[in-house]
Amino acid sequence: MTSAKRAHLPVGQRRAQLVAAAMQVMQREGAWALTTRAVAREAGVPLGAVHYAFGSKAELVRAVFEADRDRATALLMRAVEAGGTPAEVLTRALVGYADSVIADPGAEMVLQELTMMGGRDDDLRAAARESTEQYRRDALDLLHRVAEVSGGTWAGDVDVLAESVLGLLFGASVNWLCTGDDALFRRCATDAAQVLAGRLVTGSPGGATGRAEERPALG
């Protein structure tokens, strides 16, 4: 496709193309190398096409985070929809996350770098904060969905549970990026799912039993 044709793609298609180009730039040169000019050069379009699609570097970064969240949300919802016990659903979701990192380590490195950049770059701080908050909402949504379909309730503050899971997965992914130990990463995700499932209290509507997974399989 010629540069002229790429510049006149429908807005949605152009944005997706430019997000992909942004990921390519960052995976090759690091997140700090991300500029609208570098993305235009990578995508083979005029700089004005990038500015028209996003308006600013911060908007482009938001789009990168959004694309990753869409992928992660789809993964989590597939885990719920596949059914099973709460432990099985949570294991499928968290190990699925680990597998997605293992399959694309460059993307994980870029996303973590972008998040860290938000702490030092005033222009990107809001985008990084919004992304972090949305990941937390996605984790909460997963926990609420698991509780809903199992007829259970979470023992303890569900916000804290979601935050703990996110913290563990973030730490495990950083460790994996340094060690490359796939098996350990998956074991961490599996153990986190099992511990989390143990906090789900299910039982008869007349009173909680304090035991997990006494209801039939999910789905």
C-alpha positions in Angstrom: 0.0 0.0 0.0 1.4 3.4 -1.0 2.0 6.2 1.5 -0.8 8.2 -0.1 -3.3 5.4 0.2 -2.3 4.7 3.9 -2.9 8.4 4.7 -6.5 8.2 3.5 -7.6 5.0 5.3 -10.8 5.2 7.4 -10.1 6.7 10.8 -10.6 3.5 12.8 -8.3 1.5 10.5 -5.7 4.3 10.4 -5.7 4.5 14.2 -5.2 0.7 14.5 -2.4 0.9 11.9 -0.7 3.7 13.8 -1.0 1.9 17.2 0.7 -1.1 15.6 3.4 1.2 14.2 3.9 2.8 17.7 4.4 -0.7 19.2 7.0 -1.5 16.5 8.9 1.7 17.2 8.9 1.0 21.0 9.8 -2.6 20.8 12.7 -1.8 18.6 14.0 1.4 20.3 12.3 1.5 23.7 9.3 3.4 24.9 11.3 6.6 25.3 11.7 6.7 21.5 8.0 7.1 20.9 7.1 10.3 19.1 4.5 11.1 16.6 7.2 11.7 14.0 8.7 8.3 14.6 5.3 6.7 14.3 4.6 8.5 11.0 7.9 7.3 9.7 7.3 3.7 10.8 3.8 3.7 9.3 4.9 5.5 6.1 2.3 8.3 6.4 2.6 12.1 6.7 3.1 13.4 10.2 -0.2 15.3 9.8 -2.0 11.9 9.5 -0.8 10.9 12.9 -1.8 14.2 14.4 -5.2 14.0 12.8 -5.8 10.6 14.2 -4.7 11.3 17.7 -4.0 15.0 18.2 -1.1 14.4 20.6 1.4 11.9 21.9 -0.6 11.4 25.0 -3.7 10.4 23.0 -1.5 8.0 21.0 -0.3 6.4 24.3 -3.9 6.2 25.5 -4.7 4.3 22.3 -1.8 1.9 22.9 -3.0 1.2 26.5 -6.6 0.8 25.2 -5.6 -1.8 22.6 -3.9 -3.9 25.3 -6.8 -3.6 27.7 -9.2 -4.8 24.9 -7.0 -7.8 24.5 -6.8 -8.5 28.2 -10.5 -8.0 28.7 -11.3 -10.4 25.9 -9.0 -13.0 27.5 -10.6 -12.6 31.0 -14.2 -12.9 29.6 -13.3 -16.0 27.6 -12.1 -17.5 30.8 -15.4 -16.8 32.5 -17.5 -17.9 29.6 -15.7 -21.3 29.3 -17.2 -22.2 32.7 -15.9 -24.5 35.4 -15.4 -24.1 39.1 -14.2 -20.7 40.4 -10.7 -22.0 40.8 -10.7 -23.3 37.3 -12.0 -20.0 35.9 -9.5 -17.9 37.8 -6.6 -20.3 36.9 -7.6 -20.1 33.3 -7.7 -16.3 33.5 -4.4 -15.7 35.3 -2.4 -18.4 33.6 -3.9 -17.1 30.3 -2.4 -13.7 31.2 1.0 -15.3 31.9 0.9 -17.1 28.6 0.0 -13.9 26.8 3.1 -12.2 28.3 5.3 -15.2 27.4 4.0 -15.1 23.8 4.8 -11.4 23.3 7.5 -10.2 25.8 8.3 -7.1 23.7 4.7 -5.8 24.2 4.8 -6.4 27.9 8.1 -4.6 28.2 6.8 -1.6 26.3 3.6 -1.4 28.3 5.5 -1.5 31.6 7.9 1.2 30.3 5.0 3.4 29.3 3.5 3.0 32.7 6.7 4.0 34.4 7.1 6.9 32.0 3.8 8.3 33.4 5.5 8.8 36.7 8.1 11.2 35.2 6.3 12.8 32.2 3.6 15.3 33.1 2.1 14.9 29.6 1.7 11.1 30.0 0.8 10.9 33.7 -2.9 11.1 33.2 -2.9 8.5 30.4 -0.9 6.1 32.6 -3.1 6.7 35.6 -6.3 6.1 33.5 -4.8 2.9 32.2 -3.9 1.6 35.7 -7.4 2.5 36.9 -9.0 0.7 34.0 -6.9 -2.5 34.6 -8.1 -2.4 38.2 -11.7 -2.1 37.1 -11.2 -5.0 34.7 -9.8 -7.1 37.6 -12.8 -6.2 39.7 -15.2 -7.0 36.9 -13.6 -10.5 36.6 -14.0 -11.1 40.4 -17.6 -9.8 40.3 -18.4 -12.1 37.4 -16.9 -15.1 39.1 -18.9 -14.4 42.2 -22.1 -13.8 40.3 -22.1 -17.0 38.2 -21.1 -19.1 41.3 -23.6 -17.5 43.6 -20.9 -16.6 46.0 -19.5 -13.6 47.8 -15.9 -12.6 48.4 -14.6 -12.8 51.9 -12.9 -9.5 52.5 -12.6 -6.3 50.5 -12.9 -7.2 46.9 -11.0 -4.0 45.9 -8.1 -5.1 47.9 -8.3 -8.6 46.4 -8.2 -7.2 42.9 -5.3 -4.9 43.8 -3.4 -7.8 45.3 -3.8 -9.9 42.1 -2.7 -7.1 39.9 0.4 -6.5 42.1 1.3 -10.1 42.0 0.9 -10.4 38.3 2.9 -7.3 37.7 5.7 -8.5 39.9 5.7 -11.9 38.4 5.8 -10.5 34.9 8.8 -8.3 35.8 10.6 -11.3 37.3 9.8 -13.3 34.1 11.2 -10.6 31.9 14.5 -10.9 33.8 14.6 -14.7 34.3 12.7 -16.1 31.4 11.4 -18.8 33.7 8.1 -19.8 32.0 7.2 -22.5 34.5 7.7 -20.3 37.5 5.6 -17.6 36.0 2.7 -20.1 35.3 3.0 -21.5 38.9 2.8 -18.0 40.4 -0.4 -17.4 38.3 -1.8 -20.8 39.3 -1.1 -20.3 43.0 -2.6 -16.8 42.9 -5.8 -18.2 41.4 -6.0 -21.0 44.0 -5.5 -18.6 46.9 -8.0 -16.2 45.4 -10.6 -18.9 44.9 -10.3 -19.8 48.5 -11.6 -16.4 49.4 -14.9 -17.0 47.6 -17.6 -18.1 50.0 -20.5 -20.1 48.4 -23.3 -22.1 49.9 -27.0 -22.2 50.4 -28.9 -18.9 50.1 -29.9 -19.2 53.8 -26.4 -18.8 55.0 -22.8 -18.9 53.9 -20.9 -22.0 54.7 -17.4 -20.4 54.7 -16.3 -23.0 52.1 -15.5 -22.4 48.5 -16.9 -24.0 45.4 -19.9 -25.9 47.0 -22.1 -24.9 44.1 -22.3 -26.8 40.7 -19.8 -25.9 38.0 -20.0 -22.4 36.5 -21.6 -21.6 33.2 
